[in-house]
Amino acid sequence: MATDKLNLTKELALLLALSTLWGASYSFIKIGVETIPPVSLIAARTFIAGLILVAVIRWRGLSLPKDAATWRRFLFQACLNSVIPFTFIAWAQQTTDAALATILNSTSPIFAFLLTVLVTRHEAVTGGKLFGVGVGIVGICLIVGVQALSGLGRELWAQLAIVGATICYAGAAIFGKNFKGLNPIMPAAGSMICGAAVLIPAGLITERPWTLAPSSESIMALLTLSVFSTALAFVIYFQLVQTLGSVGTTAQAYLRMPIGVAIGIFFLGESLSSTGLIGLVCVIAGVAAMTVPARKPAPAG
C-alpha cells in the first residue's frame, strides 16, 4: 500500500512537471515564430532535442533499437506527436496568441477519451474518468472565461489547425502504449530523430532558413523549447503513458491551462478572475479523478 502511494505521488509530480514544461512551450513558440518561420523552428526543435536524447542514451551506456519495425513505429509516433502537431501549432501561432493556443490544445483528454471509447477500447470507461472529463471541462471554462474565447470567430483556419494538433496528440497518447517494455527515453529519442528527418528537408525546401536573421530572443526561446519543453518533456511523457495510461497522461492538459494563466500573471502582467480560482479547484479535481486508480476491493477473509 505504501509503495502504491509513493508511486502515485511520483506520477502526479511528473504530471505536474510535464504540464509546466508544455504549458510554457506556447510562449516559447510565440517568441520563436516572431523571426523564425514555423517549419524551420520545429525542425530545429526536433533536431536539437533528438541530439540531446541520443547523447543521454550513450552517456547511460544504452543503445537505440536497430530493428526496422521499431523505427517504423517511431516514425508513426513522430508524425502524431511532433511533425504534424508541432508544425500546426507553430504555424497557427503566427496569428493566434499563446493563451488561445493553450485553450484550444487543452482539449486533448476529451479526444483521447473519445478515441478510447469509440475505437481502441483499451482502457476501462469508469465513473471517475467520466467525472474527471466533465469537471475538467467546467474548470477550463471557468478559468478561460467568456472574454478569452471572444477571438474564436477570427482566424478560423489557425484555430482549426490547433484543434487538429490536439487530435494528433490524443492519438499519440494511445499509440504510445505500443512502446511498453522500452526505456521511455527510446521512443522519445526515436520519434525526435524521425521528426527531424522529415522536417529538416521540408524546412530547407520551403523556407530557405539560411537566409533568415533570427533575433536573440527567438534563438533563446528555441533552445529552451528544445531542451526543456521537448527533450526532457518527452521522456516524462512516455514514462507516464506506461504508468497512467493515455487518458490519464493527456489529463496534463487540464493542468497546462492554469499553469499558462499563472505564467501570464507573473511574467506578462495578466490577471485571473474570481471564477478562474474556482476553475483551478475543478481542474485539480478532474485530474485527480482521471489519474487516481480505482481502489481494489479487499480480499475476502
C-alpha positions in Angstrom: 0.0 0.0 0.0 2.8 2.4 0.9 4.6 1.6 -2.3 1.4 2.3 -4.3 1.0 5.7 -2.7 4.7 6.5 -3.3 4.4 5.6 -7.0 1.2 7.6 -7.4 2.8 10.6 -5.7 5.8 10.3 -8.1 3.5 10.0 -11.2 1.4 13.0 -10.1 4.6 15.0 -9.6 5.8 14.0 -13.1 2.4 15.0 -14.5 2.8 18.5 -12.9 6.3 18.8 -14.3 5.1 17.8 -17.8 2.3 20.3 -17.6 4.7 23.1 -16.6 7.1 22.2 -19.4 4.4 22.0 -22.1 2.4 24.9 -20.6 5.4 27.2 -21.1 6.0 25.9 -24.6 3.3 28.1 -26.2 5.0 31.2 -25.0 8.4 29.9 -26.4 6.8 29.1 -29.7 5.1 32.6 -29.9 8.5 34.3 -29.3 10.3 31.9 -31.7 7.9 32.4 -34.7 8.4 36.1 -34.5 11.6 35.8 -36.5 11.9 32.1 -37.3 9.3 30.5 -39.7 7.3 27.6 -38.3 8.7 24.6 -40.2 12.3 25.8 -39.6 11.5 26.4 -35.9 10.1 22.9 -35.4 12.8 21.2 -37.5 15.4 22.8 -35.2 13.4 21.9 -32.2 13.2 18.2 -33.0 16.8 18.1 -34.2 18.2 19.7 -31.0 16.0 17.6 -28.8 17.0 14.4 -30.7 20.7 15.2 -30.3 20.3 15.7 -26.6 18.4 12.5 -26.1 20.9 10.4 -28.2 23.7 11.9 -26.1 22.0 10.9 -22.9 21.4 7.4 -24.2 25.1 7.0 -25.0 26.1 8.5 -21.7 23.9 5.9 -19.9 25.6 3.1 -21.8 22.4 2.3 -23.7 21.7 1.9 -27.4 18.8 2.7 -29.6 16.8 -0.2 -31.2 18.1 -1.4 -34.5 15.1 -3.3 -36.0 13.1 -1.7 -38.8 9.8 -2.5 -37.2 10.5 -0.4 -34.1 11.8 2.5 -36.2 8.6 2.4 -38.3 6.7 2.8 -35.1 9.0 5.7 -34.1 8.2 7.4 -37.4 4.4 7.0 -37.0 4.7 8.3 -33.4 6.7 11.2 -34.6 4.0 12.2 -37.1 1.4 12.0 -34.4 3.4 13.7 -31.6 5.7 16.2 -33.3 5.8 16.6 -37.1 2.1 17.4 -37.6 1.0 18.9 -34.2 4.2 20.9 -33.6 4.1 22.4 -37.1 0.3 23.1 -37.0 0.7 24.9 -33.7 3.7 26.9 -34.7 2.0 27.9 -38.0 -1.2 28.9 -36.1 0.7 31.0 -33.5 1.9 33.3 -36.2 -1.6 34.9 -35.9 -3.0 33.3 -32.8 -1.8 34.3 -29.3 -0.3 31.7 -26.9 -3.3 31.8 -24.5 -5.8 30.9 -27.1 -3.5 28.2 -28.4 -3.3 26.7 -24.9 -7.0 26.9 -24.5 -7.7 25.0 -27.8 -4.9 22.5 -27.2 -6.1 21.7 -23.7 -9.0 19.6 -25.1 -6.7 16.6 -25.8 -8.0 14.5 -22.9 -11.5 14.8 -24.4 -10.3 13.4 -27.8 -8.2 10.7 -26.1 -11.2 9.7 -24.0 -13.5 9.5 -27.1 -10.9 7.6 -29.1 -10.5 5.0 -26.4 -14.3 4.6 -26.0 -15.1 4.5 -29.8 -12.0 3.0 -31.4 -9.4 1.2 -29.3 -11.4 0.4 -26.1 -8.1 -0.5 -24.4 -9.0 1.4 -21.2 -12.0 1.0 -19.0 -14.6 3.7 -19.1 -15.0 4.4 -15.4 -17.2 6.8 -13.5 -14.1 8.5 -12.3 -12.9 9.3 -15.8 -16.3 10.5 -16.9 -16.4 12.7 -13.8 -12.9 13.9 -14.5 -13.6 14.8 -18.1 -16.8 16.7 -17.1 -15.3 18.6 -14.2 -12.1 19.3 -16.2 -14.2 21.0 -18.9 -16.1 23.0 -16.3 -12.8 24.1 -14.8 -11.4 25.1 -18.2 -14.5 27.2 -18.9 -14.2 29.0 -15.6 -10.5 29.7 -16.0 -10.8 30.9 -19.6 -13.9 33.0 -19.2 -16.1 34.2 -21.9 -13.8 37.1 -22.8 -10.8 34.9 -23.6 -13.0 33.0 -26.1 -14.1 36.2 -27.9 -11.5 35.5 -30.6 -12.9 32.2 -31.7 -14.6 33.7 -34.7 -11.4 35.1 -36.1 -8.5 33.3 -37.8 -10.6 30.2 -38.2 -8.0 28.1 -40.1 -5.3 28.7 -37.5 -7.7 27.7 -34.7 -8.7 24.6 -36.6 -5.1 23.7 -37.1 -4.6 23.8 -33.3 -7.6 21.5 -32.9 -6.1 19.2 -35.5 -2.9 19.1 -33.5 -4.9 18.3 -30.4 -6.5 15.2 -32.1 -3.0 14.1 -33.1 -1.8 14.4 -29.5 -4.7 12.2 -28.4 -3.9 9.6 -30.9 -0.2 9.7 -30.0 -1.0 9.1 -26.3 -2.9 5.9 -27.3 -0.3 4.7 -29.8 2.4 5.4 -27.3 1.2 2.4 -25.3 2.8 0.2 -28.0 6.3 1.1 -26.6 5.7 -0.7 -23.4 8.8 -2.5 -22.3 11.1 0.0 -23.9 13.0 2.5 -21.8 11.0 5.8 -22.1 13.9 7.6 -23.5 14.0 5.3 -26.5 10.7 6.3 -28.1 11.3 9.9 -27.1 14.7 9.9 -28.9 13.5 7.8 -31.8 10.4 10.0 -32.5 12.6 13.2 -32.4 15.1 11.8 -34.8 12.4 10.7 -37.2 10.6 14.0 -36.8 13.8 15.9 -37.7 14.4 13.7 -40.7 11.0 14.7 -42.1 11.1 18.4 -41.1 14.6 19.4 -42.0 14.2 18.7 -45.7 10.8 20.4 -45.6 12.2 23.5 -44.0 15.1 23.7 -46.4 12.8 23.5 -49.4 10.0 25.8 -48.2 11.6 28.4 -46.0 15.3 28.7 -47.0 16.5 29.1 -43.4 20.0 30.1 -44.4 18.5 33.5 -45.4 17.0 34.2 -42.0 18.2 36.6 -39.4 16.5 35.4 -36.2 16.6 37.6 -33.1 18.4 36.6 -29.9 15.0 36.3 -28.1 13.8 33.8 -30.8 17.0 31.8 -30.5 16.8 31.6 -26.7 13.2 30.6 -27.0 14.1 27.9 -29.5 16.8 26.5 -27.2 14.7 26.5 -24.1 11.8 24.9 -26.1 14.1 22.2 -27.4 15.9 21.3 -24.2 13.2 21.5 -21.6 9.8 21.5 -23.3 10.8 18.8 -25.8 13.7 16.6 -24.8 13.0 16.4 -21.1 9.2 16.6 -21.5 9.0 13.7 -23.9 11.0 11.4 -21.6 8.5 12.2 -18.8 5.6 11.8 -21.3 6.5 8.3 -22.4 7.0 7.3 -18.8 3.6 8.5 -17.9 1.9 6.8 -20.9 3.0 3.5 -19.5 2.0 4.2 -15.9 -1.0 6.4 -16.0 -2.4 5.4 -19.4 -3.3 7.5 -22.4 -6.3 9.3 -20.9 -4.5 9.9 -17.6 -1.4 11.3 -19.4 -3.4 13.7 -21.6 -5.0 15.0 -18.4 -1.9 17.1 -18.1 -3.8 19.4 -20.5 -6.1 20.4 -17.6 -3.0 21.4 -15.5 -1.4 23.1 -18.5 -4.2 25.7 -18.6 -3.8 27.1 -15.1 -0.1 27.0 -15.4 -0.3 29.0 -18.6 -2.5 31.5 -16.8 0.0 31.7 -13.9 2.8 32.4 -16.4 0.7 35.2 -17.8 0.0 36.7 -14.3 3.6 36.7 -13.1 5.5 37.4 -16.3 3.1 39.2 -18.6 1.0 41.2 -16.1 -2.3 39.4 -16.9 -5.0 38.8 -14.3 -7.1 35.9 -13.2 -10.8 36.3 -12.4 -12.5 35.1 -9.2 -14.3 32.4 -11.2 -10.9 31.3 -12.5 -9.8 30.5 -9.0 -12.9 28.2 -8.7 -11.9 26.7 -12.0 -8.5 25.8 -10.6 -10.1 23.7 -8.0 -12.3 22.0 -10.6 -9.2 21.3 -12.7 -7.3 19.7 -9.8 -10.4 17.5 -9.0 -10.7 16.5 -12.7 -7.0 15.5 -12.9 -7.3 13.5 -9.7 -10.4 11.7 -10.8 -8.8 10.7 -14.1 -5.4 9.7 -12.8 -6.0 8.1 -9.4 -6.6 4.4 -9.9 -9.8 2.8 -8.6 -9.4 1.2 -5.2 -9.3 -2.6 -5.5 -11.7 -4.4 -3.2 -10.1 -6.1 -0.2 -9.8 -9.8 -0.5 -12.5 -11.8 1.4 -11.5 -13.4 4.7 
